[in-house]
Amino acid sequence: MQDATQRYDAIVIGAGQSGGPLSTAFASAGRKTAIIEEDQVGGACINVACTPTKTMVASARVAYLARRAGDYGVHVGDVRVDMAEVRRRKQGVVESFRASTERKITSAPGVDLLRAHARFTGPRELALEMRDGPVRHVSADVIVINTGTQPAFPPIEGLDSVPTLDSTSIMELDELPEHLIVIGGGYVGLEFGQMFRRFGSAVTILEPGKQVLGREDPDVAEEIAKILREDGIDVRLEARAERAERTENGIRLTLKSGNNQLLLDGSHVLVATGRKPVTDGLDLAAAGVATNERGFVQVNDRLETNVAGVYATGDVNGGPAFTHISYDDFRILRANLIQGGNASTRDRVVPYVV
């Protein structure tokens, strides 16, 4: 026998940078609200993106400056990086930020934080596979999808048969890679490439295009590549990984560079070729929610899906993948659904720097 459906005024799926504040805003307006989180409160930014990466970047910069101290007349001796200590420091910062975010949600009257995997069973109905306990059924007139994105892997022959790192797992290393090969010359690849070079790894970055950061102006991309090379990073443009295999000492990639086929050996491989929406398992089809050819939830400039009462915020809707965009999505829905306004993505001015 199916359990009775619990009724809410609003349900948010995912406690990311728009989901968290949106849940408390609904509750402050007197609406009974549930926010459903399968993993960690805070979304990608706090747990696997902005906060941990910038914490590790800071450690890498200290190592870089310490090695150059002699250039400034300061002599500090040998510099040794302990990756386990770097990781523990990073994790401490993450847990502090996460706990603060979670307290804001759990201390807000009228908000239920439910630890569960959510899937649609109808246009505004969900089944919740609870972390602890039986399946629950909930419904609301307003449901907001805020499930974010996750690393996407390219179709490289043999890649699934070799040990690889992504933007999350590379931050859990307790030892320094001898030679890190980075597949992808976008923001993630460059950030980790420079970070680990400054920690002390040899680093090779492979970019299939004619420049790193393919969406930037060529002169900007060229200057960034120059800085990376000055750091001792081997930046290879128009170099595409076609095959991966294990070797006795690590991983070997077969590359296509122009008309040439080359072999490249490394101890570790980071795949940084983009991200995909976290929509698998949501059963969007059961609600009739439309997605585009890449799986992102389709929304209009008011963040409405094609199903009345269902909205999507943050990276899962395919907009610019920035924390401030996700938070601005919160602003738009707060204005429209709570404050009686008429906000739109067309209104916002997006600050952008490299």
Long-range contacts (C-beta under 8 A, 24 or more apart in sequence): 2-137, 3-134, 3-135, 3-136, 3-137, 4-137, 5-125, 5-137, 5-138, 5-139, 6-136, 6-137, 6-138, 6-139, 7-32, 7-138, 7-139, 7-140, 8-32, 8-33, 8-34, 8-112, 8-138, 8-139, 8-140, 9-33, 9-140, 9-141, 9-142, 10-34, 10-140, 10-141, 10-142, 10-143, 10-144, 10-337, 11-35, 11-36, 11-126, 11-138, 11-139, 11-140, 11-142, 11-143, 11-144, 12-36, 12-143, 12-144, 12-146, 13-118, 13-126, 13-143, 13-144, 13-145, 13-146, 13-147, 13-282, 14-43, 14-145, 14-146, 14-147, 14-148, 14-314, 14-316, 15-40, 15-41, 15-42, 15-43, 15-101, 15-102, 15-105, 15-113, 15-146, 16-42, 16-43, 16-44, 16-45, 16-146, 16-147, 16-148, 16-313, 16-314, 16-326, 17-42, 17-43, 17-45, 17-314, 17-323, 17-326, 17-327, 17-330, 18-144, 18-146, 18-313, 18-314, 18-326, 18-327, 18-329, 18-330, 18-333, 19-43, 19-144, 19-146, 19-313, 19-314, 19-330, 20-101, 20-104, 20-105, 21-104, 21-327, 21-330, 21-334, 22-144, 22-146, 22-313, 22-330, 22-333, 22-334, 23-105, 23-108, 23-111, 24-104, 24-105, 24-108, 24-111, 25-330, 25-334, 25-338, 26-110, 26-111, 26-142, 26-337, 26-338, 27-108, 27-109, 27-110, 27-111, 28-108, 28-110, 29-338, 30-110, 31-110, 32-110, 33-110, 33-111, 33-112, 34-111, 34-112, 34-114, 34-138, 34-140, 35-105, 35-111, 35-112, 35-113, 35-114, 36-114, 36-116, 36-118, 36-126, 36-128, 37-113, 37-114, 37-115, 37-116, 38-115, 38-116, 38-117, 38-118, 38-131, 40-98, 41-98, 41-101, 41-102, 41-105, 41-113, 42-97, 42-98, 42-101, 42-102, 43-146, 43-148, 43-314, 43-326, 44-148, 44-149, 44-315, 45-323, 45-326, 46-94, 46-97, 46-98, 46-101, 47-94, 47-98, 48-167, 48-168, 48-171, 49-167, 49-323, 50-323, 51-93, 51-94, 51-97, 52-90, 52-91, 52-93, 52-94, 52-171, 53-167, 53-171, 53-191, 53-192, 53-195, 55-89, 55-90, 55-93, 55-94, 56-86, 56-90, 56-171, 56-195, 57-191, 57-195, 59-86, 59-89, 59-90, 59-199, 60-194, 60-195, 60-196, 60-198, 60-199, 61-198, 63-198, 63-199, 63-200, 64-198, 81-176, 81-199, 81-200, 83-173, 83-174, 83-175, 83-176, 83-199, 84-174, 84-175, 86-199, 87-171, 87-172, 87-173, 87-174, 90-171, 117-281, 118-282, 119-281, 119-282, 119-283, 119-286, 120-282, 120-283, 120-284, 120-286, 120-287, 120-289, 121-283, 121-286, 122-286, 122-287, 123-287, 123-288, 123-307, 123-308, 123-309, 123-310, 124-287, 124-307, 124-309, 124-310, 125-287, 140-309, 141-309, 142-309, 142-311, 142-337, 143-309, 143-310, 143-311, 144-310, 144-311, 144-312, 144-313, 144-333, 145-282, 145-289, 145-297, 145-305, 145-310, 145-311, 145-312, 145-313, 145-316, 145-317, 146-312, 146-313, 146-314, 146-316, 146-326, 147-277, 147-278, 147-279, 147-282, 147-314, 147-316, 148-277, 148-278, 148-314, 148-315, 148-316, 149-275, 149-276, 149-277, 149-278, 149-315, 149-316, 149-321, 150-275, 150-276, 150-278, 151-271, 151-272, 151-274, 151-275, 151-276, 152-273, 152-274, 152-275, 152-276, 153-271, 153-273, 154-183, 154-241, 154-271, 154-273, 156-183, 156-241, 156-242, 156-243, 156-244, 157-242, 157-243, 157-244, 158-243, 158-244, 158-245, 159-241, 159-244, 159-271, 161-244, 161-245, 161-246, 162-244, 162-245, 162-246, 162-251, 162-269, 163-251, 163-268, 163-269, 164-244, 164-251, 164-269, 164-270, 164-271, 165-268, 165-269, 165-270, 165-271, 166-270, 166-271, 166-272, 167-192, 167-270, 167-272, 170-196, 170-270, 173-268, 176-200, 176-201, 177-201, 177-266, 177-267, 177-268, 178-202, 178-250, 178-267, 178-268, 179-203, 179-204, 179-250, 179-265, 179-266, 179-267, 179-268, 180-204, 180-266, 180-267, 180-268, 180-269, 180-270, 181-206, 181-251, 181-253, 181-264, 181-266, 181-268, 181-269, 181-270, 182-206, 182-269, 182-270, 182-272, 183-241, 183-253, 183-269, 183-270, 183-271, 183-272, 183-273, 184-271, 184-272, 184-273, 184-274, 185-209, 185-211, 185-212, 185-213, 185-214, 185-235, 185-237, 186-212, 186-213, 186-214, 186-272, 186-273, 186-274, 187-213, 188-272, 189-270, 189-272, 190-224, 190-228, 192-270, 192-272, 193-228, 193-233, 193-270, 194-228, 194-231, 194-233, 197-228, 197-231, 197-232, 197-233, 198-231, 202-232, 202-234, 203-232, 203-233, 203-234, 204-233, 204-234, 204-235, 204-236, 204-264, 204-266, 205-233, 205-234, 205-235, 205-236, 206-236, 206-239, 206-240, 206-241, 206-253, 206-255, 206-264, 207-235, 207-236, 207-237, 207-238, 207-239, 208-238, 208-239, 208-240, 209-237, 209-238, 210-237, 210-238, 211-237, 212-237, 213-354, 216-354, 220-354, 224-354, 244-269, 275-315, 275-321, 277-315, 277-316, 277-318, 278-316, 279-316, 292-318, 294-318, 301-344, 301-345, 301-346, 302-332, 302-336, 302-343, 302-344, 302-345, 303-329, 303-332, 303-333, 303-345, 319-345, 320-350, 322-350, 324-350, 324-351, 325-350
